[in-house]
């Protein structure tokens, strides 16, 4: 099984929650439409931590992730998010097993 995943935690500036959420929603529309190699792109809020947003991303493989990083909509998101965040933490994951709809990488 192939697959590359990551967890990205955005620590927002106070008062920027709505603007960041709007930016993430607009970006997700383009990801959904244009990125067949992006299997999951989930944006989460964290109970009790209103200034955190956690993204879970799952790609078919490293090439799909690299393609994701090169899309203009993602480049625009990365530039625009700087106005809304204090910091970001990224953890890369190697997929070991999966329970989900369909299959990939076979």
N, CA, C and O atoms as CSV, one atom per row, in Angstrom:
chain,resi,resn,atom,element,x,y,z
A,1,UNK,N,N,0.843,-1.170,0.000
A,1,UNK,CA,C,0.000,0.000,0.000
A,1,UNK,C,C,0.889,1.234,0.000
A,1,UNK,O,O,1.848,1.319,0.767
A,2,UNK,N,N,0.569,2.176,-0.852
A,2,UNK,CA,C,1.275,3.457,-0.852
A,2,UNK,C,C,0.371,4.485,-0.208
A,2,UNK,O,O,-0.770,4.187,0.143
A,3,UNK,N,N,0.857,5.640,-0.061
A,3,UNK,CA,C,0.070,6.729,0.494
A,3,UNK,C,C,0.946,7.594,1.369
A,3,UNK,O,O,1.859,7.117,2.042
A,4,UNK,N,N,0.650,8.858,1.343
A,4,UNK,CA,C,1.366,9.813,2.169
A,4,UNK,C,C,0.330,10.670,2.859
A,4,UNK,O,O,-0.601,11.157,2.218
A,5,UNK,N,N,0.479,10.858,4.141
A,5,UNK,CA,C,-0.462,11.665,4.903
A,5,UNK,C,C,0.293,12.689,5.734
A,5,UNK,O,O,1.483,12.539,6.012
A,6,UNK,N,N,-0.416,13.716,6.117
A,6,UNK,CA,C,0.149,14.665,7.036
A,6,UNK,C,C,-0.937,15.301,7.884
A,6,UNK,O,O,-2.105,15.369,7.500
A,7,UNK,N,N,-0.513,15.761,9.038
A,7,UNK,CA,C,-1.359,16.505,9.949
A,7,UNK,C,C,-0.723,17.880,10.090
A,7,UNK,O,O,0.451,18.006,10.439
A,8,UNK,N,N,-1.521,18.908,9.812
A,8,UNK,CA,C,-1.026,20.284,9.875
A,8,UNK,C,C,-1.867,21.037,10.900
A,8,UNK,O,O,-3.085,21.142,10.753
A,9,UNK,N,N,-1.224,21.554,11.927
A,9,UNK,CA,C,-1.922,22.330,12.946
A,9,UNK,C,C,-1.576,23.801,12.761
A,9,UNK,O,O,-0.418,24.205,12.862
A,10,UNK,N,N,-2.611,24.590,12.488
A,10,UNK,CA,C,-2.469,26.039,12.346
A,10,UNK,C,C,-2.877,26.694,13.663
A,10,UNK,O,O,-3.965,26.441,14.179
A,11,UNK,N,N,-2.013,27.522,14.192
A,11,UNK,CA,C,-2.290,28.299,15.398
A,11,UNK,C,C,-2.630,29.715,14.926
A,11,UNK,O,O,-1.760,30.445,14.452
A,12,UNK,N,N,-3.905,30.092,15.063
A,12,UNK,CA,C,-4.411,31.331,14.478
A,12,UNK,C,C,-4.167,32.545,15.368
A,12,UNK,O,O,-4.015,32.440,16.585
A,13,UNK,N,N,-4.135,33.694,14.712
A,13,UNK,CA,C,-4.095,34.965,15.430
A,13,UNK,C,C,-5.503,35.245,15.963
A,13,UNK,O,O,-6.483,34.982,15.266
A,14,UNK,N,N,-5.617,35.766,17.170
A,14,UNK,CA,C,-6.943,36.105,17.691
A,14,UNK,C,C,-7.685,37.047,16.741
A,14,UNK,O,O,-7.119,38.015,16.232
A,15,UNK,N,N,-8.956,36.742,16.517
A,15,UNK,CA,C,-9.781,37.556,15.628
A,15,UNK,C,C,-9.714,37.168,14.168
A,15,UNK,O,O,-10.414,37.759,13.346
A,16,UNK,N,N,-8.894,36.193,13.820
A,16,UNK,CA,C,-8.722,35.787,12.427
A,16,UNK,C,C,-9.427,34.467,12.099
A,16,UNK,O,O,-9.253,33.926,11.007
A,17,UNK,N,N,-10.210,33.954,13.029
A,17,UNK,CA,C,-10.826,32.642,12.833
A,17,UNK,C,C,-11.714,32.603,11.587
A,17,UNK,O,O,-11.581,31.697,10.764
A,18,UNK,N,N,-12.608,33.569,11.442
A,18,UNK,CA,C,-13.537,33.560,10.310
A,18,UNK,C,C,-12.806,33.725,8.974
A,18,UNK,O,O,-13.116,33.034,8.004
A,19,UNK,N,N,-11.850,34.631,8.928
A,19,UNK,CA,C,-11.098,34.852,7.684
A,19,UNK,C,C,-10.316,33.608,7.294
A,19,UNK,O,O,-10.280,33.240,6.120
A,20,UNK,N,N,-9.687,32.953,8.274
A,20,UNK,CA,C,-8.943,31.732,7.970
A,20,UNK,C,C,-9.889,30.633,7.502
A,20,UNK,O,O,-9.598,29.930,6.534
A,21,UNK,N,N,-11.020,30.486,8.186
A,21,UNK,CA,C,-11.982,29.448,7.801
A,21,UNK,C,C,-12.519,29.681,6.395
A,21,UNK,O,O,-12.704,28.727,5.639
A,22,UNK,N,N,-12.770,30.933,6.036
A,22,UNK,CA,C,-13.222,31.244,4.671
A,22,UNK,C,C,-12.139,30.888,3.648
A,22,UNK,O,O,-12.436,30.308,2.604
A,23,UNK,N,N,-10.901,31.231,3.947
A,23,UNK,CA,C,-9.779,30.905,3.065
A,23,UNK,C,C,-9.656,29.392,2.895
A,23,UNK,O,O,-9.478,28.907,1.778
A,24,UNK,N,N,-9.748,28.654,3.984
A,24,UNK,CA,C,-9.648,27.193,3.907
A,24,UNK,C,C,-10.792,26.611,3.083
A,24,UNK,O,O,-10.574,25.692,2.293
A,25,UNK,N,N,-11.998,27.127,3.253
A,25,UNK,CA,C,-13.154,26.621,2.500
A,25,UNK,C,C,-12.994,26.887,1.008
A,25,UNK,O,O,-13.287,26.012,0.194
A,26,UNK,N,N,-12.538,28.072,0.638
A,26,UNK,CA,C,-12.320,28.381,-0.786
A,26,UNK,C,C,-11.253,27.465,-1.383
A,26,UNK,O,O,-11.395,26.980,-2.506
A,27,UNK,N,N,-10.194,27.236,-0.624
A,27,UNK,CA,C,-9.113,26.380,-1.105
A,27,UNK,C,C,-9.602,24.946,-1.261
A,27,UNK,O,O,-9.254,24.272,-2.231
A,28,UNK,N,N,-10.400,24.482,-0.322
A,28,UNK,CA,C,-10.926,23.123,-0.380
A,28,UNK,C,C,-11.776,22.900,-1.625
A,28,UNK,O,O,-11.763,21.806,-2.189
A,29,UNK,N,N,-12.514,23.917,-2.062
A,29,UNK,CA,C,-13.298,23.793,-3.294
A,29,UNK,C,C,-12.391,23.460,-4.478
A,29,UNK,O,O,-12.713,22.579,-5.275
A,30,UNK,N,N,-11.276,24.149,-4.596
A,30,UNK,CA,C,-10.344,23.892,-5.700
A,30,UNK,C,C,-9.678,22.531,-5.559
A,30,UNK,O,O,-9.496,21.824,-6.550
A,31,UNK,N,N,-9.316,22.163,-4.348
A,31,UNK,CA,C,-8.706,20.849,-4.121
A,31,UNK,C,C,-9.665,19.752,-4.558
A,31,UNK,O,O,-9.269,18.799,-5.228
A,32,UNK,N,N,-10.927,19.893,-4.173
A,32,UNK,CA,C,-11.935,18.894,-4.515
A,32,UNK,C,C,-12.103,18.763,-6.024
A,32,UNK,O,O,-12.252,17.653,-6.536
A,33,UNK,N,N,-12.081,19.868,-6.727
A,33,UNK,CA,C,-12.308,19.885,-8.167
A,33,UNK,C,C,-11.087,19.462,-8.981
A,33,UNK,O,O,-11.224,18.775,-9.993
A,34,UNK,N,N,-9.897,19.869,-8.547
A,34,UNK,CA,C,-8.711,19.776,-9.397
A,34,UNK,C,C,-7.679,18.718,-9.005
A,34,UNK,O,O,-6.734,18.490,-9.760
A,35,UNK,N,N,-7.828,18.065,-7.851
A,35,UNK,CA,C,-6.757,17.207,-7.360
A,35,UNK,C,C,-7.212,15.756,-7.183
A,35,UNK,O,O,-7.640,15.375,-6.093
A,36,UNK,N,N,-7.125,14.950,-8.231
A,36,UNK,CA,C,-7.551,13.554,-8.093
A,36,UNK,C,C,-6.654,12.734,-7.162
A,36,UNK,O,O,-7.101,11.725,-6.615
A,37,UNK,N,N,-5.420,13.142,-6.975
A,37,UNK,CA,C,-4.504,12.404,-6.110
A,37,UNK,C,C,-4.639,12.739,-4.632
A,37,UNK,O,O,-4.005,12.109,-3.787
A,38,UNK,N,N,-5.470,13.736,-4.321
A,38,UNK,CA,C,-5.750,14.071,-2.926
A,38,UNK,C,C,-6.982,13.283,-2.512
A,38,UNK,O,O,-8.093,13.580,-2.951
A,39,UNK,N,N,-6.785,12.288,-1.674
A,39,UNK,CA,C,-7.875,11.398,-1.279
A,39,UNK,C,C,-8.703,11.975,-0.137
A,39,UNK,O,O,-9.928,11.850,-0.129
A,40,UNK,N,N,-8.044,12.602,0.818
A,40,UNK,CA,C,-8.724,13.205,1.967
A,40,UNK,C,C,-8.062,14.543,2.248
A,40,UNK,O,O,-6.836,14.648,2.281
A,41,UNK,N,N,-8.878,15.555,2.449
A,41,UNK,CA,C,-8.393,16.862,2.885
A,41,UNK,C,C,-9.435,17.373,3.859
A,41,UNK,O,O,-10.421,17.989,3.453
A,42,UNK,N,N,-9.227,17.124,5.119
A,42,UNK,CA,C,-10.214,17.430,6.151
A,42,UNK,C,C,-9.700,18.551,7.039
A,42,UNK,O,O,-8.556,18.532,7.494
A,43,UNK,N,N,-10.566,19.528,7.276
A,43,UNK,CA,C,-10.238,20.661,8.138
A,43,UNK,C,C,-11.056,20.510,9.415
A,43,UNK,O,O,-12.278,20.366,9.371
A,44,UNK,N,N,-10.363,20.544,10.554
A,44,UNK,CA,C,-11.017,20.328,11.843
A,44,UNK,C,C,-10.828,21.537,12.753
A,44,UNK,O,O,-9.800,22.211,12.709
A,45,UNK,N,N,-11.846,21.798,13.584
A,45,UNK,CA,C,-11.671,22.678,14.727
A,45,UNK,C,C,-11.331,21.788,15.919
A,45,UNK,O,O,-11.551,20.577,15.886
A,46,UNK,N,N,-10.796,22.398,16.962
A,46,UNK,CA,C,-10.387,21.650,18.149
A,46,UNK,C,C,-11.239,22.116,19.326
A,46,UNK,O,O,-11.176,23.286,19.704
A,47,UNK,N,N,-12.031,21.224,19.909
A,47,UNK,CA,C,-12.853,21.626,21.050
A,47,UNK,C,C,-11.994,22.246,22.160
A,47,UNK,O,O,-10.970,21.688,22.555
A,48,UNK,N,N,-12.432,23.406,22.650
A,48,UNK,CA,C,-11.717,24.081,23.722
A,48,UNK,C,C,-10.500,24.870,23.278
A,48,UNK,O,O,-9.850,25.518,24.098
A,49,UNK,N,N,-10.177,24.825,21.968
A,49,UNK,CA,C,-9.025,25.562,21.441
A,49,UNK,C,C,-9.478,26.319,20.187
A,49,UNK,O,O,-9.195,25.888,19.069
A,50,UNK,N,N,-10.175,27.437,20.366
A,50,UNK,CA,C,-10.768,28.137,19.228
A,50,UNK,C,C,-9.763,28.727,18.244
A,50,UNK,O,O,-10.145,29.110,17.138
A,51,UNK,N,N,-8.508,28.807,18.613
A,51,UNK,CA,C,-7.496,29.365,17.717
A,51,UNK,C,C,-6.686,28.290,17.011
A,51,UNK,O,O,-5.648,28.591,16.423
A,52,UNK,N,N,-7.137,27.045,17.058
A,52,UNK,CA,C,-6.437,25.970,16.346
A,52,UNK,C,C,-7.328,25.390,15.264
A,52,UNK,O,O,-8.534,25.214,15.442
A,53,UNK,N,N,-6.695,25.099,14.138
A,53,UNK,CA,C,-7.324,24.364,13.047
A,53,UNK,C,C,-6.363,23.245,12.672
A,53,UNK,O,O,-5.173,23.482,12.464
A,54,UNK,N,N,-6.880,22.039,12.588
A,54,UNK,CA,C,-6.059,20.880,12.258
A,54,UNK,C,C,-6.527,20.334,10.918
A,54,UNK,O,O,-7.704,20.025,10.731
A,55,UNK,N,N,-5.584,20.221,9.990
A,55,UNK,CA,C,-5.867,19.637,8.685
A,55,UNK,C,C,-5.319,18.216,8.685
A,55,UNK,O,O,-4.193,17.978,9.122
A,56,UNK,N,N,-6.121,17.272,8.193
A,56,UNK,CA,C,-5.637,15.921,7.919
A,56,UNK,C,C,-5.680,15.761,6.412
A,56,UNK,O,O,-6.718,15.972,5.785
A,57,UNK,N,N,-4.542,15.384,5.830
A,57,UNK,CA,C,-4.419,15.252,4.386
A,57,UNK,C,C,-3.890,13.865,4.041
A,57,UNK,O,O,-2.933,13.386,4.650
A,58,UNK,N,N,-4.519,13.229,3.061
A,58,UNK,CA,C,-4.078,11.913,2.600
A,58,UNK,C,C,-3.981,11.945,1.083
A,58,UNK,O,O,-4.931,12.306,0.389
A,59,UNK,N,N,-2.820,11.562,0.586
A,59,UNK,CA,C,-2.525,11.571,-0.852
A,59,UNK,C,C,-2.226,10.159,-1.319
A,59,UNK,O,O,-1.754,9.325,-0.546
A,60,UNK,N,N,-2.501,9.895,-2.582
A,60,UNK,CA,C,-2.228,8.582,-3.165
A,60,UNK,C,C,-0.766,8.206,-2.971
A,60,UNK,O,O,-0.451,7.061,-2.649
A,61,UNK,N,N,0.125,9.174,-3.169
A,61,UNK,CA,C,1.562,8.932,-3.046
A,61,UNK,C,C,2.278,10.278,-2.944
A,61,UNK,O,O,1.639,11.330,-2.967
A,62,UNK,N,N,3.579,10.241,-2.832
A,62,UNK,CA,C,4.367,11.475,-2.714
A,62,UNK,C,C,4.210,12.360,-3.947
A,62,UNK,O,O,4.180,13.584,-3.826
A,63,UNK,N,N,4.110,11.767,-5.114
A,63,UNK,CA,C,3.936,12.564,-6.337
A,63,UNK,C,C,2.636,13.368,-6.286
A,63,UNK,O,O,2.601,14.517,-6.727
A,64,UNK,N,N,1.577,12.779,-5.755
A,64,UNK,CA,C,0.303,13.503,-5.624
A,64,UNK,C,C,0.440,14.659,-4.641
A,64,UNK,O,O,-0.121,15.732,-4.862
A,65,UNK,N,N,1.180,14.449,-3.560
A,65,UNK,CA,C,1.423,15.524,-2.607
A,65,UNK,C,C,2.231,16.644,-3.263
A,65,UNK,O,O,1.910,17.820,-3.091
A,66,UNK,N,N,3.260,16.293,-4.003
A,66,UNK,CA,C,4.076,17.301,-4.676
A,66,UNK,C,C,3.257,18.075,-5.704
A,66,UNK,O,O,3.436,19.283,-5.856
A,67,UNK,N,N,2.361,17.389,-6.410
A,67,UNK,CA,C,1.467,18.075,-7.344
A,67,UNK,C,C,0.556,19.038,-6.581
A,67,UNK,O,O,0.342,20.167,-7.023
A,68,UNK,N,N,0.020,18.601,-5.442
A,68,UNK,CA,C,-0.826,19.452,-4.597
A,68,UNK,C,C,-0.092,20.735,-4.229
A,68,UNK,O,O,-0.653,21.826,-4.323
A,69,UNK,N,N,1.143,20.603,-3.815
A,69,UNK,CA,C,1.933,21.755,-3.394
A,69,UNK,C,C,2.190,22.742,-4.539
A,69,UNK,O,O,2.438,23.922,-4.290
A,70,UNK,N,N,2.135,22.276,-5.780
A,70,UNK,CA,C,2.447,23.124,-6.933
A,70,UNK,C,C,1.223,23.841,-7.513
A,70,UNK,O,O,1.384,24.782,-8.290
A,71,UNK,N,N,0.018,23.422,-7.159
A,71,UNK,CA,C,-1.183,24.049,-7.722
A,71,UNK,C,C,-1.256,25.520,-7.310
A,71,UNK,O,O,-0.920,25.866,-6.178
A,72,UNK,N,N,-1.698,26.393,-8.235
A,72,UNK,CA,C,-1.820,27.823,-7.897
A,72,UNK,C,C,-2.746,28.099,-6.707
A,72,UNK,O,O,-2.474,28.996,-5.909
A,73,UNK,N,N,-3.835,27.336,-6.584
A,73,UNK,CA,C,-4.738,27.591,-5.455
A,73,UNK,C,C,-4.066,27.274,-4.119
A,73,UNK,O,O,-4.353,27.925,-3.114
A,74,UNK,N,N,-3.193,26.301,-4.098
A,74,UNK,CA,C,-2.491,25.978,-2.849
A,74,UNK,C,C,-1.403,27.002,-2.563
A,74,UNK,O,O,-1.200,27.396,-1.415
A,75,UNK,N,N,-0.702,27.434,-3.610
A,75,UNK,CA,C,0.327,28.473,-3.432
A,75,UNK,C,C,-0.316,29.749,-2.888
A,75,UNK,O,O,0.250,30.412,-2.018
A,76,UNK,N,N,-1.507,30.093,-3.404
A,76,UNK,CA,C,-2.219,31.281,-2.928
A,76,UNK,C,C,-2.638,31.104,-1.465
A,76,UNK,O,O,-2.519,32.039,-0.673
A,77,UNK,N,N,-3.128,29.908,-1.099
A,77,UNK,CA,C,-3.501,29.635,0.289
A,77,UNK,C,C,-2.302,29.815,1.215
A,77,UNK,O,O,-2.405,30.480,2.245
A,78,UNK,N,N,-1.173,29.228,0.851
A,78,UNK,CA,C,0.013,29.299,1.704
A,78,UNK,C,C,0.459,30.741,1.917
A,78,UNK,O,O,0.889,31.103,3.013
A,79,UNK,N,N,0.359,31.568,0.873
A,79,UNK,CA,C,0.747,32.979,1.003
A,79,UNK,C,C,-0.264,33.753,1.838
A,79,UNK,O,O,0.119,34.531,2.711
A,80,UNK,N,N,-1.555,33.545,1.577
A,80,UNK,CA,C,-2.591,34.318,2.260
A,80,UNK,C,C,-2.744,33.910,3.733
A,80,UNK,O,O,-3.098,34.742,4.568
A,81,UNK,N,N,-2.482,32.652,4.051
A,81,UNK,CA,C,-2.670,32.210,5.438
A,81,UNK,C,C,-1.713,32.908,6.399
A,81,UNK,O,O,-1.990,32.991,7.596
A,82,UNK,N,N,-0.594,33.407,5.888
A,82,UNK,CA,C,0.395,34.057,6.748
A,82,UNK,C,C,-0.201,35.232,7.522
A,82,UNK,O,O,0.246,35.531,8.629
A,83,UNK,N,N,-1.204,35.899,6.950
A,83,UNK,CA,C,-1.850,37.018,7.629
A,83,UNK,C,C,-2.698,36.553,8.808
A,83,UNK,O,O,-3.036,37.353,9.681
A,84,UNK,N,N,-3.042,35.267,8.841
A,84,UNK,CA,C,-4.001,34.759,9.817
A,84,UNK,C,C,-3.411,33.825,10.882
A,84,UNK,O,O,-4.096,33.485,11.847
A,85,UNK,N,N,-2.169,33.414,10.721
A,85,UNK,CA,C,-1.611,32.426,11.650
A,85,UNK,C,C,-0.433,32.995,12.430
A,85,UNK,O,O,0.290,33.879,11.969
A,86,UNK,N,N,-0.271,32.449,13.631
A,86,UNK,CA,C,0.924,32.759,14.417
A,86,UNK,C,C,2.010,31.727,14.168
A,86,UNK,O,O,3.196,32.054,14.129
A,87,UNK,N,N,1.586,30.454,13.997
A,87,UNK,CA,C,2.551,29.393,13.731
A,87,UNK,C,C,1.827,28.196,13.133
A,87,UNK,O,O,0.597,28.134,13.109
A,88,UNK,N,N,2.622,27.251,12.654
A,88,UNK,CA,C,2.077,26.028,12.072
A,88,UNK,C,C,3.006,24.877,12.413
A,88,UNK,O,O,4.228,25.023,12.413
A,89,UNK,N,N,2.406,23.726,12.703
A,89,UNK,CA,C,3.164,22.497,12.958
A,89,UNK,C,C,2.743,21.471,11.914
A,89,UNK,O,O,1.553,21.308,11.641
A,90,UNK,N,N,3.720,20.782,11.331
A,90,UNK,CA,C,3.437,19.780,10.301
A,90,UNK,C,C,4.069,18.457,10.718
A,90,UNK,O,O,5.240,18.400,11.095
A,91,UNK,N,N,3.274,17.401,10.644
A,91,UNK,CA,C,3.766,16.048,10.901
A,91,UNK,C,C,3.448,15.188,9.689
A,91,UNK,O,O,2.280,15.018,9.339
A,92,UNK,N,N,4.479,14.643,9.042
A,92,UNK,CA,C,4.285,13.725,7.920
A,92,UNK,C,C,4.098,12.312,8.452
A,92,UNK,O,O,4.711,11.919,9.444
A,93,UNK,N,N,3.243,11.558,7.778
A,93,UNK,CA,C,2.930,10.191,8.171
A,93,UNK,C,C,3.081,9.266,6.971
A,93,UNK,O,O,2.782,9.662,5.845
A,94,UNK,N,N,3.537,8.051,7.196
A,94,UNK,CA,C,3.548,7.018,6.163
A,94,UNK,C,C,2.366,6.099,6.431
A,94,UNK,O,O,2.219,5.571,7.533
A,95,UNK,N,N,1.531,5.910,5.428
A,95,UNK,CA,C,0.339,5.091,5.591
A,95,UNK,C,C,0.715,3.630,5.792
A,95,UNK,O,O,1.443,3.057,4.982
A,96,UNK,N,N,0.223,3.031,6.864
A,96,UNK,CA,C,0.452,1.621,7.166
A,96,UNK,C,C,-0.749,0.776,6.762
A,96,UNK,O,O,-0.594,-0.276,6.142
A,97,UNK,N,N,-1.943,1.236,7.113
A,97,UNK,CA,C,-3.159,0.512,6.768
A,97,UNK,C,C,-4.307,1.508,6.702
A,97,UNK,O,O,-4.216,2.624,7.213
A,98,UNK,N,N,-5.383,1.081,6.063
A,98,UNK,CA,C,-6.496,1.990,5.833
A,98,UNK,C,C,-7.805,1.243,5.841
A,98,UNK,O,O,-7.922,0.171,5.249
A,99,UNK,N,N,-8.787,1.805,6.508
A,99,UNK,CA,C,-10.166,1.369,6.379
A,99,UNK,C,C,-10.890,2.553,5.784
A,99,UNK,O,O,-10.989,3.601,6.423
A,100,UNK,N,N,-11.388,2.414,4.595
A,100,UNK,CA,C,-12.076,3.513,3.946
A,100,UNK,C,C,-12.727,3.050,2.668
A,100,UNK,O,O,-12.531,1.912,2.241
A,101,UNK,N,N,-13.510,3.932,2.048
A,101,UNK,CA,C,-14.171,3.550,0.805
A,101,UNK,C,C,-13.177,3.367,-0.330
A,101,UNK,O,O,-12.227,4.138,-0.466
A,102,UNK,N,N,-13.397,2.357,-1.133
A,102,UNK,CA,C,-12.529,2.122,-2.290
A,102,UNK,C,C,-11.143,1.682,-1.902
A,102,UNK,O,O,-10.866,1.409,-0.734
A,103,UNK,N,N,-10.278,1.616,-2.881
A,103,UNK,CA,C,-8.886,1.278,-2.629
A,103,UNK,C,C,-8.035,2.109,-3.568
A,103,UNK,O,O,-8.530,2.652,-4.555
A,104,UNK,N,N,-6.763,2.203,-3.258
A,104,UNK,CA,C,-5.847,2.953,-4.107
A,104,UNK,C,C,-4.466,2.348,-3.976
A,104,UNK,O,O,-4.187,1.556,-3.075
A,105,UNK,N,N,-3.621,2.740,-4.892
A,105,UNK,CA,C,-2.232,2.327,-4.830
A,105,UNK,C,C,-1.983,0.867,-5.166
A,105,UNK,O,O,-0.870,0.374,-4.985
A,106,UNK,N,N,-2.988,0.178,-5.646
A,106,UNK,CA,C,-2.805,-1.244,-5.952
A,106,UNK,C,C,-2.232,-1.434,-7.329
A,106,UNK,O,O,-2.012,-2.567,-7.756
